[in-house]
Amino acid sequence: MKMIYKNIKAIREDNDLTQKQMAELLNVSQNTYSQYETGKIEWTASSLVIIADYFNVSVDYLLDRTNEK
């Protein structure tokens, strides 16, 4: 079962970033990013680390394993 991580979408929207901008950050296409965000494909560990570092939050926060950023 594919997981959708609501915190990733929320943090993107809270920072007024588009899917296209996030895709550029991760060096993937916008379509690939969209599929990550909707759970159609699994997030890669390296993508999660890049996002966590960019937003200064933990990977556990992105994965909804904690409410602590």
Gaussian input, Z-matrix of N, CA and C with variables (Angstrom, degrees):
# hf/3-21g

backbone

0 1
 N
 C     1     B1
 C     2     B2     1     A1
 N     3     B3     2     A2     1     D1
 C     4     B4     3     A3     2     D2
 C     5     B5     4     A4     3     D3
 N     6     B6     5     A5     4     D4
 C     7     B7     6     A6     5     D5
 C     8     B8     7     A7     6     D6
 N     9     B9     8     A8     7     D7
 C    10    B10     9     A9     8     D8
 C    11    B11    10    A10     9     D9
 N    12    B12    11    A11    10    D10
 C    13    B13    12    A12    11    D11
 C    14    B14    13    A13    12    D12
 N    15    B15    14    A14    13    D13
 C    16    B16    15    A15    14    D14
 C    17    B17    16    A16    15    D15
 N    18    B18    17    A17    16    D16
 C    19    B19    18    A18    17    D17
 C    20    B20    19    A19    18    D18
 N    21    B21    20    A20    19    D19
 C    22    B22    21    A21    20    D20
 C    23    B23    22    A22    21    D21
 N    24    B24    23    A23    22    D22
 C    25    B25    24    A24    23    D23
 C    26    B26    25    A25    24    D24
 N    27    B27    26    A26    25    D25
 C    28    B28    27    A27    26    D26
 C    29    B29    28    A28    27    D27
 N    30    B30    29    A29    28    D28
 C    31    B31    30    A30    29    D29
 C    32    B32    31    A31    30    D30
 N    33    B33    32    A32    31    D31
 C    34    B34    33    A33    32    D32
 C    35    B35    34    A34    33    D33
 N    36    B36    35    A35    34    D34
 C    37    B37    36    A36    35    D35
 C    38    B38    37    A37    36    D36
 N    39    B39    38    A38    37    D37
 C    40    B40    39    A39    38    D38
 C    41    B41    40    A40    39    D39
 N    42    B42    41    A41    40    D40
 C    43    B43    42    A42    41    D41
 C    44    B44    43    A43    42    D42
 N    45    B45    44    A44    43    D43
 C    46    B46    45    A45    44    D44
 C    47    B47    46    A46    45    D45
 N    48    B48    47    A47    46    D46
 C    49    B49    48    A48    47    D47
 C    50    B50    49    A49    48    D48
 N    51    B51    50    A50    49    D49
 C    52    B52    51    A51    50    D50
 C    53    B53    52    A52    51    D51
 N    54    B54    53    A53    52    D52
 C    55    B55    54    A54    53    D53
 C    56    B56    55    A55    54    D54
 N    57    B57    56    A56    55    D55
 C    58    B58    57    A57    56    D56
 C    59    B59    58    A58    57    D57
 N    60    B60    59    A59    58    D58
 C    61    B61    60    A60    59    D59
 C    62    B62    61    A61    60    D60
 N    63    B63    62    A62    61    D61
 C    64    B64    63    A63    62    D62
 C    65    B65    64    A64    63    D63
 N    66    B66    65    A65    64    D64
 C    67    B67    66    A66    65    D65
 C    68    B68    67    A67    66    D66
 N    69    B69    68    A68    67    D67
 C    70    B70    69    A69    68    D68
 C    71    B71    70    A70    69    D69
 N    72    B72    71    A71    70    D70
 C    73    B73    72    A72    71    D71
 C    74    B74    73    A73    72    D72
 N    75    B75    74    A74    73    D73
 C    76    B76    75    A75    74    D74
 C    77    B77    76    A76    75    D75
 N    78    B78    77    A77    76    D76
 C    79    B79    78    A78    77    D77
 C    80    B80    79    A79    78    D78
 N    81    B81    80    A80    79    D79
 C    82    B82    81    A81    80    D80
 C    83    B83    82    A82    81    D81
 N    84    B84    83    A83    82    D82
 C    85    B85    84    A84    83    D83
 C    86    B86    85    A85    84    D84
 N    87    B87    86    A86    85    D85
 C    88    B88    87    A87    86    D86
 C    89    B89    88    A88    87    D87
 N    90    B90    89    A89    88    D88
 C    91    B91    90    A90    89    D89
 C    92    B92    91    A91    90    D90
 N    93    B93    92    A92    91    D91
 C    94    B94    93    A93    92    D92
 C    95    B95    94    A94    93    D93
 N    96    B96    95    A95    94    D94
 C    97    B97    96    A96    95    D95
 C    98    B98    97    A97    96    D96
 N    99    B99    98    A98    97    D97
 C   100   B100    99    A99    98    D98
 C   101   B101   100   A100    99    D99
 N   102   B102   101   A101   100   D100
 C   103   B103   102   A102   101   D101
 C   104   B104   103   A103   102   D102
 N   105   B105   104   A104   103   D103
 C   106   B106   105   A105   104   D104
 C   107   B107   106   A106   105   D105
 N   108   B108   107   A107   106   D106
 C   109   B109   108   A108   107   D107
 C   110   B110   109   A109   108   D108
 N   111   B111   110   A110   109   D109
 C   112   B112   111   A111   110   D110
 C   113   B113   112   A112   111   D111
 N   114   B114   113   A113   112   D112
 C   115   B115   114   A114   113   D113
 C   116   B116   115   A115   114   D114
 N   117   B117   116   A116   115   D115
 C   118   B118   117   A117   116   D116
 C   119   B119   118   A118   117   D117
 N   120   B120   119   A119   118   D118
 C   121   B121   120   A120   119   D119
 C   122   B122   121   A121   120   D120
 N   123   B123   122   A122   121   D121
 C   124   B124   123   A123   122   D122
 C   125   B125   124   A124   123   D123
 N   126   B126   125   A125   124   D124
 C   127   B127   126   A126   125   D125
 C   128   B128   127   A127   126   D126
 N   129   B129   128   A128   127   D127
 C   130   B130   129   A129   128   D128
 C   131   B131   130   A130   129   D129
 N   132   B132   131   A131   130   D130
 C   133   B133   132   A132   131   D131
 C   134   B134   133   A133   132   D132
 N   135   B135   134   A134   133   D133
 C   136   B136   135   A135   134   D134
 C   137   B137   136   A136   135   D135
 N   138   B138   137   A137   136   D136
 C   139   B139   138   A138   137   D137
 C   140   B140   139   A139   138   D138
 N   141   B141   140   A140   139   D139
 C   142   B142   141   A141   140   D140
 C   143   B143   142   A142   141   D141
 N   144   B144   143   A143   142   D142
 C   145   B145   144   A144   143   D143
 C   146   B146   145   A145   144   D144
 N   147   B147   146   A146   145   D145
 C   148   B148   147   A147   146   D146
 C   149   B149   148   A148   147   D147
 N   150   B150   149   A149   148   D148
 C   151   B151   150   A150   149   D149
 C   152   B152   151   A151   150   D150
 N   153   B153   152   A152   151   D151
 C   154   B154   153   A153   152   D152
 C   155   B155   154   A154   153   D153
 N   156   B156   155   A155   154   D154
 C   157   B157   156   A156   155   D155
 C   158   B158   157   A157   156   D156
 N   159   B159   158   A158   157   D157
 C   160   B160   159   A159   158   D158
 C   161   B161   160   A160   159   D159
 N   162   B162   161   A161   160   D160
 C   163   B163   162   A162   161   D161
 C   164   B164   163   A163   162   D162
 N   165   B165   164   A164   163   D163
 C   166   B166   165   A165   164   D164
 C   167   B167   166   A166   165   D165
 N   168   B168   167   A167   166   D166
 C   169   B169   168   A168   167   D167
 C   170   B170   169   A169   168   D168
 N   171   B171   170   A170   169   D169
 C   172   B172   171   A171   170   D170
 C   173   B173   172   A172   171   D171
 N   174   B174   173   A173   172   D172
 C   175   B175   174   A174   173   D173
 C   176   B176   175   A175   174   D174
 N   177   B177   176   A176   175   D175
 C   178   B178   177   A177   176   D176
 C   179   B179   178   A178   177   D177
 N   180   B180   179   A179   178   D178
 C   181   B181   180   A180   179   D179
 C   182   B182   181   A181   180   D180
 N   183   B183   182   A182   181   D181
 C   184   B184   183   A183   182   D182
 C   185   B185   184   A184   183   D183
 N   186   B186   185   A185   184   D184
 C   187   B187   186   A186   185   D185
 C   188   B188   187   A187   186   D186
 N   189   B189   188   A188   187   D187
 C   190   B190   189   A189   188   D188
 C   191   B191   190   A190   189   D189
 N   192   B192   191   A191   190   D190
 C   193   B193   192   A192   191   D191
 C   194   B194   193   A193   192   D192
 N   195   B195   194   A194   193   D193
 C   196   B196   195   A195   194   D194
 C   197   B197   196   A196   195   D195
 N   198   B198   197   A197   196   D196
 C   199   B199   198   A198   197   D197
 C   200   B200   199   A199   198   D198
 N   201   B201   200   A200   199   D199
 C   202   B202   201   A201   200   D200
 C   203   B203   202   A202   201   D201
 N   204   B204   203   A203   202   D202
 C   205   B205   204   A204   203   D203
 C   206   B206   205   A205   204   D204

   B1=1.4601
   B2=1.5286
   B3=1.2935
   B4=1.4587
   B5=1.5286
   B6=1.3150
   B7=1.4577
   B8=1.5308
   B9=1.3136
   B10=1.4576
   B11=1.5241
   B12=1.3030
   B13=1.4563
   B14=1.5186
   B15=1.3335
   B16=1.4615
   B17=1.5259
   B18=1.3279
   B19=1.4625
   B20=1.5281
   B21=1.3069
   B22=1.4691
   B23=1.5281
   B24=1.2992
   B25=1.4694
   B26=1.5311
   B27=1.3270
   B28=1.4684
   B29=1.5251
   B30=1.3260
   B31=1.4618
   B32=1.5292
   B33=1.3273
   B34=1.4751
   B35=1.5210
   B36=1.3391
   B37=1.4634
   B38=1.5234
   B39=1.3315
   B40=1.4693
   B41=1.5263
   B42=1.3202
   B43=1.4624
   B44=1.5265
   B45=1.3242
   B46=1.4690
   B47=1.5231
   B48=1.3279
   B49=1.4558
   B50=1.5267
   B51=1.3156
   B52=1.4559
   B53=1.5279
   B54=1.3117
   B55=1.4614
   B56=1.5224
   B57=1.3027
   B58=1.4705
   B59=1.5278
   B60=1.3277
   B61=1.4591
   B62=1.5288
   B63=1.3244
   B64=1.4630
   B65=1.5277
   B66=1.3122
   B67=1.4577
   B68=1.5242
   B69=1.3266
   B70=1.4664
   B71=1.5237
   B72=1.3236
   B73=1.4657
   B74=1.5266
   B75=1.3217
   B76=1.4644
   B77=1.5261
   B78=1.3254
   B79=1.4604
   B80=1.5324
   B81=1.3385
   B82=1.4606
   B83=1.5235
   B84=1.3167
   B85=1.4603
   B86=1.5299
   B87=1.3134
   B88=1.4692
   B89=1.5132
   B90=1.3218
   B91=1.4539
   B92=1.5294
   B93=1.3192
   B94=1.4705
   B95=1.5197
   B96=1.3193
   B97=1.4675
   B98=1.5317
   B99=1.3065
   B100=1.4587
   B101=1.5302
   B102=1.3235
   B103=1.4607
   B104=1.5251
   B105=1.3217
   B106=1.4704
   B107=1.5292
   B108=1.3098
   B109=1.4652
   B110=1.5330
   B111=1.3103
   B112=1.4652
   B113=1.5227
   B114=1.3270
   B115=1.4548
   B116=1.5147
   B117=1.3162
   B118=1.4651
   B119=1.5196
   B120=1.3303
   B121=1.4650
   B122=1.5295
   B123=1.3232
   B124=1.4648
   B125=1.5204
   B126=1.3218
   B127=1.4642
   B128=1.5226
   B129=1.3226
   B130=1.4589
   B131=1.5248
   B132=1.3100
   B133=1.4626
   B134=1.5253
   B135=1.3208
   B136=1.4700
   B137=1.5252
   B138=1.3233
   B139=1.4689
   B140=1.5174
   B141=1.3329
   B142=1.4618
   B143=1.5265
   B144=1.3161
   B145=1.4673
   B146=1.5269
   B147=1.3149
   B148=1.4726
   B149=1.5303
   B150=1.3274
   B151=1.4636
   B152=1.5300
   B153=1.3153
   B154=1.4693
   B155=1.5296
   B156=1.3182
   B157=1.4676
   B158=1.5259
   B159=1.3247
   B160=1.4604
   B161=1.5280
   B162=1.3391
   B163=1.4626
   B164=1.5292
   B165=1.3314
   B166=1.4670
   B167=1.5294
   B168=1.3258
   B169=1.4635
   B170=1.5267
   B171=1.3189
   B172=1.4664
   B173=1.5264
   B174=1.3094
   B175=1.4630
   B176=1.5297
   B177=1.3269
   B178=1.4717
   B179=1.5230
   B180=1.3290
   B181=1.4671
   B182=1.5292
   B183=1.3167
   B184=1.4648
   B185=1.5274
   B186=1.3238
   B187=1.4590
   B188=1.5235
   B189=1.3281
   B190=1.4653
   B191=1.5277
   B192=1.3329
   B193=1.4606
   B194=1.5216
   B195=1.3322
   B196=1.4458
   B197=1.5264
   B198=1.3147
   B199=1.4603
   B200=1.5205
   B201=1.3314
   B202=1.4562
   B203=1.5219
   B204=1.3191
   B205=1.4657
   B206=1.5085
   A1=110.13
   A2=116.20
   A3=121.54
   A4=109.55
   A5=115.57
   A6=120.37
   A7=110.05
   A8=115.03
   A9=121.74
   A10=106.08
   A11=116.56
   A12=120.81
   A13=109.37
   A14=115.54
   A15=121.42
   A16=112.46
   A17=117.73
   A18=119.83
   A19=112.10
   A20=117.55
   A21=119.81
   A22=109.84
   A23=116.65
   A24=119.94
   A25=110.10
   A26=116.33
   A27=120.35
   A28=111.62
   A29=117.26
   A30=119.46
   A31=110.51
   A32=116.49
   A33=119.72
   A34=110.02
   A35=116.08
   A36=120.32
   A37=111.93
   A38=117.29
   A39=120.97
   A40=111.97
   A41=115.77
   A42=120.74
   A43=112.24
   A44=115.98
   A45=122.56
   A46=113.29
   A47=115.99
   A48=120.21
   A49=109.19
   A50=115.79
   A51=121.17
   A52=109.81
   A53=115.56
   A54=119.09
   A55=110.32
   A56=116.98
   A57=121.17
   A58=110.80
   A59=117.13
   A60=120.31
   A61=111.10
   A62=116.37
   A63=119.65
   A64=110.32
   A65=116.49
   A66=120.54
   A67=110.47
   A68=116.64
   A69=120.48
   A70=110.66
   A71=117.07
   A72=121.27
   A73=110.81
   A74=116.05
   A75=121.60
   A76=113.46
   A77=116.17
   A78=122.10
   A79=111.74
   A80=114.78
   A81=121.86
   A82=108.15
   A83=116.77
   A84=119.45
   A85=109.98
   A86=116.20
   A87=120.31
   A88=109.63
   A89=117.31
   A90=121.42
   A91=111.11
   A92=116.58
   A93=120.33
   A94=110.07
   A95=116.86
   A96=119.57
   A97=109.98
   A98=116.90
   A99=120.96
   A100=111.02
   A101=115.65
   A102=119.78
   A103=111.83
   A104=117.51
   A105=120.59
   A106=109.01
   A107=115.31
   A108=120.87
   A109=112.31
   A110=117.43
   A111=120.29
   A112=112.85
   A113=116.89
   A114=120.33
   A115=114.90
   A116=117.30
   A117=119.59
   A118=111.46
   A119=116.82
   A120=121.10
   A121=107.98
   A122=115.26
   A123=121.22
   A124=110.86
   A125=114.84
   A126=120.65
   A127=108.83
   A128=116.27
   A129=119.65
   A130=108.00
   A131=115.83
   A132=120.45
   A133=110.37
   A134=116.92
   A135=119.37
   A136=111.34
   A137=118.08
   A138=120.56
   A139=111.05
   A140=116.40
   A141=119.84
   A142=111.62
   A143=116.88
   A144=120.66
   A145=110.22
   A146=117.40
   A147=121.03
   A148=110.14
   A149=117.13
   A150=120.92
   A151=110.53
   A152=116.60
   A153=120.59
   A154=110.75
   A155=116.90
   A156=120.67
   A157=111.19
   A158=116.78
   A159=121.31
   A160=111.38
   A161=116.42
   A162=120.57
   A163=113.28
   A164=116.17
   A165=121.81
   A166=111.59
   A167=115.63
   A168=122.86
   A169=107.88
   A170=116.52
   A171=120.03
   A172=110.70
   A173=115.08
   A174=120.02
   A175=108.98
   A176=117.48
   A177=120.07
   A178=111.15
   A179=117.34
   A180=120.30
   A181=110.13
   A182=116.42
   A183=119.96
   A184=111.46
   A185=116.66
   A186=121.44
   A187=112.88
   A188=116.72
   A189=122.40
   A190=112.52
   A191=116.45
   A192=120.32
   A193=111.79
   A194=116.64
   A195=122.41
   A196=109.04
   A197=116.25
   A198=120.69
   A199=111.42
   A200=116.55
   A201=122.09
   A202=109.40
   A203=116.48
   A204=118.95
   A205=110.24
   D1=129.62
   D2=179.62
   D3=-78.01
   D4=142.64
   D5=-179.13
   D6=-105.37
   D7=139.61
   D8=173.58
   D9=-108.10
   D10=124.69
   D11=-177.54
   D12=-102.89
   D13=103.37
   D14=-174.20
   D15=-61.53
   D16=-29.69
   D17=-177.79
   D18=-67.08
   D19=-30.15
   D20=179.93
   D21=-67.96
   D22=-47.22
   D23=178.11
   D24=-64.42
   D25=-43.07
   D26=-178.28
   D27=-62.21
   D28=-43.65
   D29=-178.40
   D30=-68.04
   D31=-34.46
   D32=175.96
   D33=-63.39
   D34=-48.85
   D35=-178.38
   D36=-67.21
   D37=-38.15
   D38=178.92
   D39=-62.34
   D40=-26.29
   D41=179.89
   D42=-101.24
   D43=14.14
   D44=176.38
   D45=53.98
   D46=40.92
   D47=176.60
   D48=-104.78
   D49=144.45
   D50=176.94
   D51=-87.50
   D52=165.61
   D53=173.69
   D54=-60.41
   D55=-36.61
   D56=179.19
   D57=-62.18
   D58=-43.01
   D59=178.72
   D60=-64.82
   D61=-40.29
   D62=178.13
   D63=-66.19
   D64=-39.25
   D65=178.09
   D66=-60.88
   D67=-41.65
   D68=178.31
   D69=-63.53
   D70=-41.05
   D71=177.57
   D72=-58.55
   D73=-39.77
   D74=-177.07
   D75=-90.12
   D76=-3.84
   D77=-178.73
   D78=60.06
   D79=44.85
   D80=174.77
   D81=-130.30
   D82=169.43
   D83=177.47
   D84=-74.27
   D85=160.80
   D86=177.33
   D87=-62.62
   D88=-37.11
   D89=178.93
   D90=-62.32
   D91=-43.36
   D92=177.79
   D93=-63.01
   D94=-44.32
   D95=179.05
   D96=-59.84
   D97=-44.93
   D98=179.45
   D99=-57.79
   D100=-40.91
   D101=178.68
   D102=-67.27
   D103=-34.64
   D104=173.09
   D105=-60.32
   D106=-50.98
   D107=-172.50
   D108=-66.37
   D109=-31.61
   D110=179.90
   D111=-90.97
   D112=-3.04
   D113=177.27
   D114=85.04
   D115=10.16
   D116=179.09
   D117=-72.05
   D118=-31.53
   D119=173.35
   D120=-129.01
   D121=153.64
   D122=-178.36
   D123=-76.52
   D124=142.85
   D125=173.83
   D126=-65.69
   D127=144.17
   D128=172.97
   D129=-88.80
   D130=153.01
   D131=178.65
   D132=-59.51
   D133=-41.50
   D134=-178.19
   D135=-65.39
   D136=-36.51
   D137=177.42
   D138=-65.09
   D139=-42.04
   D140=179.01
   D141=-63.19
   D142=-39.13
   D143=178.80
   D144=-66.05
   D145=-42.65
   D146=178.76
   D147=-60.31
   D148=-45.87
   D149=-179.58
   D150=-65.00
   D151=-44.77
   D152=179.86
   D153=-59.96
   D154=-45.44
   D155=179.15
   D156=-64.81
   D157=-42.39
   D158=-177.80
   D159=-61.45
   D160=-42.04
   D161=-177.41
   D162=-97.45
   D163=3.46
   D164=178.83
   D165=55.87
   D166=48.77
   D167=176.00
   D168=-129.34
   D169=168.87
   D170=178.41
   D171=-85.16
   D172=155.38
   D173=174.22
   D174=-63.02
   D175=-36.71
   D176=177.51
   D177=-58.82
   D178=-37.50
   D179=176.71
   D180=-63.58
   D181=-45.45
   D182=179.83
   D183=-61.61
   D184=-33.86
   D185=-177.98
   D186=-88.12
   D187=10.39
   D188=179.38
   D189=60.86
   D190=29.13
   D191=178.07
   D192=-91.54
   D193=-12.01
   D194=177.83
   D195=-154.03
   D196=157.43
   D197=174.30
   D198=-94.49
   D199=-6.26
   D200=179.21
   D201=-81.73
   D202=120.80
   D203=179.69
   D204=-68.93

